[in-house]
Amino acid sequence: MSKHDTGERSRTNWDDVDKLGDSDLVDAESPELDETFWQEAVFVPEPKHQITLRIDADVLEFFRTQGPGYQRRMNAVLRRYMEAQQRHRTP
């Protein structure tokens, strides 16, 4: 048992989650990621924080098959998403 495991049963209704389609999972107001997304991606060398993050197996495999530096690329994707959300929400 992990130190973070509370022993409580999840309250998530997984049957309802399984019924969701892609359109239910995507924020319609989020920008689409096109080829310019990758061309404009920038490595930002700043202090990193080590965390434990659960990633779907196919997502992890996709990034790993891209070769060394997959964790850095995953961070770059998250950074671009964060920046897009910040620009979108700034009045």
N, CA, C and O atoms as CSV, one atom per row, in Angstrom:
chain,resi,resn,atom,element,x,y,z
A,1,MET,N,N,0.856,-1.182,0.000
A,1,MET,CA,C,0.000,0.000,0.000
A,1,MET,C,C,0.896,1.238,0.000
A,1,MET,O,O,1.850,1.314,0.775
A,2,SER,N,N,0.600,2.184,-0.847
A,2,SER,CA,C,1.372,3.424,-0.941
A,2,SER,C,C,1.010,4.339,0.220
A,2,SER,O,O,-0.068,4.231,0.806
A,3,LYS,N,N,1.937,5.244,0.541
A,3,LYS,CA,C,1.654,6.182,1.635
A,3,LYS,C,C,0.519,7.135,1.296
A,3,LYS,O,O,-0.043,7.782,2.180
A,4,HIS,N,N,0.173,7.222,-0.026
A,4,HIS,CA,C,-0.910,8.113,-0.458
A,4,HIS,C,C,-2.238,7.373,-0.607
A,4,HIS,O,O,-3.268,7.999,-0.857
A,5,ASP,N,N,-2.225,6.071,-0.458
A,5,ASP,CA,C,-3.426,5.275,-0.614
A,5,ASP,C,C,-4.293,5.419,0.631
A,5,ASP,O,O,-3.881,5.044,1.729
A,6,THR,N,N,-5.489,5.960,0.455
A,6,THR,CA,C,-6.365,6.185,1.604
A,6,THR,C,C,-7.180,4.955,1.950
A,6,THR,O,O,-7.801,4.895,3.012
A,7,GLY,N,N,-7.181,3.972,1.057
A,7,GLY,CA,C,-7.975,2.784,1.297
A,7,GLY,C,C,-9.438,2.977,0.965
A,7,GLY,O,O,-10.230,2.042,1.086
A,8,GLU,N,N,-9.815,4.194,0.541
A,8,GLU,CA,C,-11.206,4.467,0.189
A,8,GLU,C,C,-11.480,4.044,-1.242
A,8,GLU,O,O,-10.599,4.113,-2.099
A,9,ARG,N,N,-12.683,3.613,-1.493
A,9,ARG,CA,C,-13.109,3.223,-2.829
A,9,ARG,C,C,-13.353,4.482,-3.668
A,9,ARG,O,O,-13.906,5.467,-3.179
A,10,SER,N,N,-12.937,4.436,-4.930
A,10,SER,CA,C,-13.118,5.569,-5.836
A,10,SER,C,C,-14.599,5.863,-6.016
A,10,SER,O,O,-15.420,4.948,-6.079
A,11,ARG,N,N,-14.933,7.147,-6.098
A,11,ARG,CA,C,-16.317,7.546,-6.333
A,11,ARG,C,C,-16.573,7.810,-7.815
A,11,ARG,O,O,-17.656,8.259,-8.189
A,12,THR,N,N,-15.583,7.533,-8.654
A,12,THR,CA,C,-15.727,7.741,-10.091
A,12,THR,C,C,-16.649,6.684,-10.679
A,12,THR,O,O,-16.501,5.496,-10.391
A,13,ASN,N,N,-17.595,7.110,-11.499
A,13,ASN,CA,C,-18.476,6.169,-12.192
A,13,ASN,C,C,-17.795,5.805,-13.505
A,13,ASN,O,O,-17.964,6.496,-14.510
A,14,TRP,N,N,-17.025,4.718,-13.496
A,14,TRP,CA,C,-16.226,4.333,-14.661
A,14,TRP,C,C,-17.094,3.912,-15.835
A,14,TRP,O,O,-16.658,4.025,-16.980
A,15,ASP,N,N,-18.313,3.428,-15.591
A,15,ASP,CA,C,-19.204,3.086,-16.704
A,15,ASP,C,C,-19.547,4.343,-17.499
A,15,ASP,O,O,-19.571,4.314,-18.729
A,16,ASP,N,N,-19.814,5.447,-16.798
A,16,ASP,CA,C,-20.097,6.716,-17.489
A,16,ASP,C,C,-18.855,7.233,-18.217
A,16,ASP,O,O,-18.957,7.754,-19.328
A,17,VAL,N,N,-17.707,7.091,-17.604
A,17,VAL,CA,C,-16.460,7.536,-18.240
A,17,VAL,C,C,-16.224,6.753,-19.529
A,17,VAL,O,O,-15.846,7.331,-20.548
A,18,ASP,N,N,-16.444,5.441,-19.486
A,18,ASP,CA,C,-16.238,4.602,-20.672
A,18,ASP,C,C,-17.169,4.989,-21.824
A,18,ASP,O,O,-16.845,4.738,-22.985
A,19,LYS,N,N,-18.297,5.583,-21.526
A,19,LYS,CA,C,-19.260,5.972,-22.569
A,19,LYS,C,C,-18.906,7.295,-23.244
A,19,LYS,O,O,-19.478,7.629,-24.281
A,20,LEU,N,N,-17.971,8.054,-22.669
A,20,LEU,CA,C,-17.613,9.342,-23.233
A,20,LEU,C,C,-16.894,9.180,-24.562
A,20,LEU,O,O,-16.063,8.287,-24.726
A,21,GLY,N,N,-17.219,10.049,-25.505
A,21,GLY,CA,C,-16.538,10.071,-26.790
A,21,GLY,C,C,-15.453,11.129,-26.785
A,21,GLY,O,O,-15.324,11.895,-25.829
A,22,ASP,N,N,-14.667,11.170,-27.863
A,22,ASP,CA,C,-13.587,12.155,-27.954
A,22,ASP,C,C,-14.105,13.582,-27.794
A,22,ASP,O,O,-13.470,14.404,-27.133
A,23,SER,N,N,-15.248,13.875,-28.394
A,23,SER,CA,C,-15.775,15.237,-28.324
A,23,SER,C,C,-16.147,15.628,-26.893
A,23,SER,O,O,-16.182,16.814,-26.564
A,24,ASP,N,N,-16.425,14.639,-26.044
A,24,ASP,CA,C,-16.737,14.924,-24.648
A,24,ASP,C,C,-15.482,15.228,-23.836
A,24,ASP,O,O,-15.560,15.835,-22.768
A,25,LEU,N,N,-14.338,14.808,-24.338
A,25,LEU,CA,C,-13.090,14.935,-23.593
A,25,LEU,C,C,-12.242,16.123,-24.026
A,25,LEU,O,O,-11.254,16.451,-23.369
A,26,VAL,N,N,-12.616,16.764,-25.116
A,26,VAL,CA,C,-11.828,17.867,-25.654
A,26,VAL,C,C,-12.551,19.178,-25.414
A,26,VAL,O,O,-13.744,19.305,-25.689
A,27,ASP,N,N,-11.819,20.147,-24.902
A,27,ASP,CA,C,-12.373,21.479,-24.701
A,27,ASP,C,C,-12.488,22.137,-26.070
A,27,ASP,O,O,-11.474,22.388,-26.721
A,28,ALA,N,N,-13.705,22.417,-26.512
A,28,ALA,CA,C,-13.939,22.981,-27.842
A,28,ALA,C,C,-13.239,24.322,-28.026
A,28,ALA,O,O,-12.972,24.725,-29.158
A,29,GLU,N,N,-12.939,25.013,-26.944
A,29,GLU,CA,C,-12.293,26.317,-27.048
A,29,GLU,C,C,-10.767,26.228,-27.033
A,29,GLU,O,O,-10.091,27.239,-27.220
A,30,SER,N,N,-10.216,25.029,-26.812
A,30,SER,CA,C,-8.765,24.869,-26.847
A,30,SER,C,C,-8.304,24.843,-28.297
A,30,SER,O,O,-8.971,24.262,-29.153
A,31,PRO,N,N,-7.164,25.472,-28.575
A,31,PRO,CA,C,-6.682,25.489,-29.953
A,31,PRO,C,C,-6.233,24.104,-30.412
A,31,PRO,O,O,-5.732,23.306,-29.620
A,32,GLU,N,N,-6.422,23.829,-31.708
A,32,GLU,CA,C,-5.939,22.579,-32.288
A,32,GLU,C,C,-4.422,22.633,-32.376
A,32,GLU,O,O,-3.851,23.698,-32.613
A,33,LEU,N,N,-3.770,21.499,-32.189
A,33,LEU,CA,C,-2.324,21.432,-32.312
A,33,LEU,C,C,-1.987,21.027,-33.738
A,33,LEU,O,O,-2.241,19.892,-34.144
A,34,ASP,N,N,-1.415,21.954,-34.497
A,34,ASP,CA,C,-1.039,21.662,-35.870
A,34,ASP,C,C,0.484,21.551,-35.977
A,34,ASP,O,O,1.176,21.516,-34.959
A,35,GLU,N,N,1.003,21.496,-37.197
A,35,GLU,CA,C,2.439,21.350,-37.395
A,35,GLU,C,C,3.242,22.501,-36.783
A,35,GLU,O,O,4.374,22.299,-36.345
A,36,THR,N,N,2.668,23.697,-36.749
A,36,THR,CA,C,3.411,24.826,-36.179
A,36,THR,C,C,3.632,24.648,-34.684
A,36,THR,O,O,4.569,25.213,-34.119
A,37,PHE,N,N,2.779,23.872,-34.050
A,37,PHE,CA,C,2.960,23.593,-32.625
A,37,PHE,C,C,4.351,23.023,-32.383
A,37,PHE,O,O,5.071,23.489,-31.500
A,38,TRP,N,N,4.729,22.016,-33.166
A,38,TRP,CA,C,6.018,21.358,-32.974
A,38,TRP,C,C,7.163,22.228,-33.463
A,38,TRP,O,O,8.247,22.201,-32.880
A,39,GLN,N,N,6.946,22.997,-34.518
A,39,GLN,CA,C,8.003,23.842,-35.053
A,39,GLN,C,C,8.348,24.969,-34.084
A,39,GLN,O,O,9.488,25.431,-34.044
A,40,GLU,N,N,7.375,25.405,-33.314
A,40,GLU,CA,C,7.581,26.524,-32.404
A,40,GLU,C,C,7.875,26.089,-30.970
A,40,GLU,O,O,8.094,26.930,-30.097
A,41,ALA,N,N,7.881,24.771,-30.724
A,41,ALA,CA,C,8.143,24.278,-29.371
A,41,ALA,C,C,9.541,24.703,-28.929
A,41,ALA,O,O,10.498,24.651,-29.703
A,42,VAL,N,N,9.636,25.119,-27.680
A,42,VAL,CA,C,10.899,25.633,-27.163
A,42,VAL,C,C,11.241,24.894,-25.878
A,42,VAL,O,O,10.380,24.675,-25.025
A,43,PHE,N,N,12.488,24.518,-25.754
A,43,PHE,CA,C,12.979,23.920,-24.517
A,43,PHE,C,C,13.288,25.047,-23.543
A,43,PHE,O,O,14.079,25.939,-23.850
A,44,VAL,N,N,12.664,25.009,-22.371
A,44,VAL,CA,C,12.878,26.051,-21.370
A,44,VAL,C,C,13.662,25.439,-20.214
A,44,VAL,O,O,13.100,24.723,-19.385
A,45,PRO,N,N,14.982,25.728,-20.162
A,45,PRO,CA,C,15.784,25.139,-19.085
A,45,PRO,C,C,15.557,25.858,-17.763
A,45,PRO,O,O,16.148,26.906,-17.505
A,46,GLU,N,N,14.723,25.305,-16.954
A,46,GLU,CA,C,14.498,25.860,-15.629
A,46,GLU,C,C,14.395,24.699,-14.660
A,46,GLU,O,O,14.278,23.552,-15.091
A,47,PRO,N,N,14.436,24.962,-13.371
A,47,PRO,CA,C,14.405,23.860,-12.407
A,47,PRO,C,C,13.176,22.973,-12.612
A,47,PRO,O,O,12.068,23.457,-12.841
A,48,LYS,N,N,13.400,21.696,-12.527
A,48,LYS,CA,C,12.323,20.719,-12.693
A,48,LYS,C,C,11.954,20.146,-11.326
A,48,LYS,O,O,12.764,20.134,-10.399
A,49,HIS,N,N,10.739,19.683,-11.226
A,49,HIS,CA,C,10.259,19.023,-10.018
A,49,HIS,C,C,9.950,17.577,-10.372
A,49,HIS,O,O,9.213,17.302,-11.319
A,50,GLN,N,N,10.509,16.676,-9.619
A,50,GLN,CA,C,10.229,15.270,-9.851
A,50,GLN,C,C,8.896,14.922,-9.192
A,50,GLN,O,O,8.680,15.190,-8.010
A,51,ILE,N,N,8.006,14.318,-9.987
A,51,ILE,CA,C,6.695,13.916,-9.489
A,51,ILE,C,C,6.406,12.499,-9.955
A,51,ILE,O,O,7.139,11.941,-10.773
A,52,THR,N,N,5.357,11.935,-9.441
A,52,THR,CA,C,4.837,10.678,-9.947
A,52,THR,C,C,3.591,11.021,-10.732
A,52,THR,O,O,2.681,11.673,-10.221
A,53,LEU,N,N,3.554,10.578,-11.981
A,53,LEU,CA,C,2.453,10.908,-12.868
A,53,LEU,C,C,2.016,9.642,-13.581
A,53,LEU,O,O,2.843,8.936,-14.158
A,54,ARG,N,N,0.752,9.354,-13.546
A,54,ARG,CA,C,0.251,8.166,-14.237
A,54,ARG,C,C,-0.162,8.569,-15.653
A,54,ARG,O,O,-1.010,9.441,-15.846
A,55,ILE,N,N,0.453,7.917,-16.631
A,55,ILE,CA,C,0.231,8.199,-18.041
A,55,ILE,C,C,-0.324,6.943,-18.700
A,55,ILE,O,O,0.127,5.837,-18.402
A,56,ASP,N,N,-1.295,7.103,-19.589
A,56,ASP,CA,C,-1.805,5.957,-20.329
A,56,ASP,C,C,-0.661,5.283,-21.067
A,56,ASP,O,O,0.228,5.956,-21.589
A,57,ALA,N,N,-0.680,3.962,-21.111
A,57,ALA,CA,C,0.413,3.189,-21.711
A,57,ALA,C,C,0.676,3.593,-23.154
A,57,ALA,O,O,1.834,3.699,-23.559
A,58,ASP,N,N,-0.380,3.822,-23.943
A,58,ASP,CA,C,-0.165,4.158,-25.351
A,58,ASP,C,C,0.443,5.550,-25.516
A,58,ASP,O,O,1.215,5.782,-26.446
A,59,VAL,N,N,0.099,6.480,-24.617
A,59,VAL,CA,C,0.678,7.822,-24.676
A,59,VAL,C,C,2.170,7.739,-24.340
A,59,VAL,O,O,2.998,8.324,-25.039
A,60,LEU,N,N,2.507,7.025,-23.291
A,60,LEU,CA,C,3.904,6.869,-22.908
A,60,LEU,C,C,4.694,6.184,-24.013
A,60,LEU,O,O,5.804,6.612,-24.330
A,61,GLU,N,N,4.149,5.143,-24.597
A,61,GLU,CA,C,4.826,4.425,-25.675
A,61,GLU,C,C,5.066,5.346,-26.873
A,61,GLU,O,O,6.134,5.305,-27.485
A,62,PHE,N,N,4.075,6.174,-27.208
A,62,PHE,CA,C,4.240,7.116,-28.318
A,62,PHE,C,C,5.456,8.005,-28.094
A,62,PHE,O,O,6.294,8.154,-28.983
A,63,PHE,N,N,5.552,8.593,-26.910
A,63,PHE,CA,C,6.670,9.489,-26.642
A,63,PHE,C,C,7.990,8.722,-26.579
A,63,PHE,O,O,9.007,9.208,-27.075
A,64,ARG,N,N,7.990,7.546,-25.985
A,64,ARG,CA,C,9.228,6.766,-25.900
A,64,ARG,C,C,9.738,6.367,-27.278
A,64,ARG,O,O,10.947,6.327,-27.503
A,65,THR,N,N,8.834,6.073,-28.196
A,65,THR,CA,C,9.273,5.664,-29.535
A,65,THR,C,C,9.886,6.830,-30.312
A,65,THR,O,O,10.492,6.622,-31.363
A,66,GLN,N,N,9.734,8.046,-29.807
A,66,GLN,CA,C,10.345,9.199,-30.459
A,66,GLN,C,C,11.838,9.302,-30.136
A,66,GLN,O,O,12.543,10.135,-30.704
A,67,GLY,N,N,12.310,8.459,-29.232
A,67,GLY,CA,C,13.734,8.423,-28.916
A,67,GLY,C,C,14.078,9.151,-27.632
A,67,GLY,O,O,13.204,9.602,-26.891
A,68,PRO,N,N,15.386,9.252,-27.388
A,68,PRO,CA,C,15.847,9.913,-26.154
A,68,PRO,C,C,15.290,11.331,-26.047
A,68,PRO,O,O,15.114,12.026,-27.048
A,69,GLY,N,N,15.020,11.739,-24.814
A,69,GLY,CA,C,14.475,13.069,-24.566
A,69,GLY,C,C,12.955,13.088,-24.535
A,69,GLY,O,O,12.348,14.158,-24.581
A,70,TYR,N,N,12.331,11.910,-24.456
A,70,TYR,CA,C,10.864,11.875,-24.503
A,70,TYR,C,C,10.235,12.616,-23.320
A,70,TYR,O,O,9.168,13.212,-23.471
A,71,GLN,N,N,10.870,12.588,-22.159
A,71,GLN,CA,C,10.304,13.299,-21.008
A,71,GLN,C,C,10.359,14.810,-21.240
A,71,GLN,O,O,9.436,15.533,-20.864
A,72,ARG,N,N,11.423,15.276,-21.847
A,72,ARG,CA,C,11.543,16.699,-22.173
A,72,ARG,C,C,10.464,17.099,-23.174
A,72,ARG,O,O,9.874,18.174,-23.062
A,73,ARG,N,N,10.204,16.220,-24.164
A,73,ARG,CA,C,9.155,16.533,-25.138
A,73,ARG,C,C,7.779,16.520,-24.486
A,73,ARG,O,O,6.930,17.343,-24.826
A,74,MET,N,N,7.548,15.609,-23.563
A,74,MET,CA,C,6.267,15.594,-22.852
A,74,MET,C,C,6.091,16.903,-22.083
A,74,MET,O,O,4.999,17.470,-22.063
A,75,ASN,N,N,7.159,17.378,-21.453
A,75,ASN,CA,C,7.106,18.647,-20.731
A,75,ASN,C,C,6.817,19.792,-21.695
A,75,ASN,O,O,6.044,20.694,-21.374
A,76,ALA,N,N,7.439,19.759,-22.890
A,76,ALA,CA,C,7.216,20.821,-23.876
A,76,ALA,C,C,5.751,20.856,-24.320
A,76,ALA,O,O,5.182,21.932,-24.506
A,77,VAL,N,N,5.149,19.691,-24.488
A,77,VAL,CA,C,3.732,19.626,-24.860
A,77,VAL,C,C,2.871,20.232,-23.754
A,77,VAL,O,O,1.966,21.019,-24.031
A,78,LEU,N,N,3.147,19.874,-22.524
A,78,LEU,CA,C,2.389,20.424,-21.402
A,78,LEU,C,C,2.594,21.934,-21.289
A,78,LEU,O,O,1.649,22.666,-20.991
A,79,ARG,N,N,3.823,22.406,-21.526
A,79,ARG,CA,C,4.091,23.843,-21.474
A,79,ARG,C,C,3.302,24.579,-22.535
A,79,ARG,O,O,2.702,25.612,-22.236
A,80,ARG,N,N,3.279,24.083,-23.770
A,80,ARG,CA,C,2.543,24.741,-24.846
A,80,ARG,C,C,1.049,24.776,-24.533
A,80,ARG,O,O,0.382,25.778,-24.793
A,81,TYR,N,N,0.528,23.696,-23.981
A,81,TYR,CA,C,-0.885,23.668,-23.594
A,81,TYR,C,C,-1.155,24.728,-22.529
A,81,TYR,O,O,-2.126,25.480,-22.619
A,82,MET,N,N,-0.275,24.777,-21.511
A,82,MET,CA,C,-0.433,25.767,-20.444
A,82,MET,C,C,-0.414,27.184,-21.012
A,82,MET,O,O,-1.264,28.003,-20.664
A,83,GLU,N,N,0.548,27.475,-21.883
A,83,GLU,CA,C,0.654,28.806,-22.466
A,83,GLU,C,C,-0.572,29.153,-23.305
A,83,GLU,O,O,-1.052,30.286,-23.264
A,84,ALA,N,N,-1.079,28.183,-24.065
A,84,ALA,CA,C,-2.280,28.427,-24.878
A,84,ALA,C,C,-3.475,28.725,-23.983
A,84,ALA,O,O,-4.280,29.605,-24.290
A,85,GLN,N,N,-3.591,28.002,-22.889
A,85,GLN,CA,C,-4.700,28.239,-21.968
A,85,GLN,C,C,-4.576,29.604,-21.316
A,85,GLN,O,O,-5.575,30.299,-21.133
A,86,GLN,N,N,-3.365,29.991,-20.967
A,86,GLN,CA,C,-3.165,31.297,-20.342
A,86,GLN,C,C,-3.505,32.419,-21.317
A,86,GLN,O,O,-4.138,33.400,-20.928
A,87,ARG,N,N,-3.095,32.289,-22.575
A,87,ARG,CA,C,-3.422,33.309,-23.581
A,87,ARG,C,C,-4.925,33.364,-23.813
A,87,ARG,O,O,-5.499,34.442,-23.967
A,88,HIS,N,N,-5.555,32.202,-23.836
A,88,HIS,CA,C,-6.990,32.116,-24.092
A,88,HIS,C,C,-7.806,32.758,-22.968
A,88,HIS,O,O,-8.850,33.360,-23.217
A,89,ARG,N,N,-7.332,32.626,-21.758
A,89,ARG,CA,C,-8.096,33.115,-20.601
A,89,ARG,C,C,-7.740,34.538,-20.188
A,89,ARG,O,O,-8.423,35.119,-19.345
A,90,THR,N,N,-6.690,35.108,-20.762
A,90,THR,CA,C,-6.304,36.470,-20.407
A,90,THR,C,C,-7.228,37.464,-21.088
A,90,THR,O,O,-7.352,37.454,-22.313
A,91,PRO,N,N,-7.892,38.340,-20.297
A,91,PRO,CA,C,-8.840,39.300,-20.906
A,91,PRO,C,C,-8.127,40.375,-21.701
A,91,PRO,O,O,-8.775,41.253,-22.271
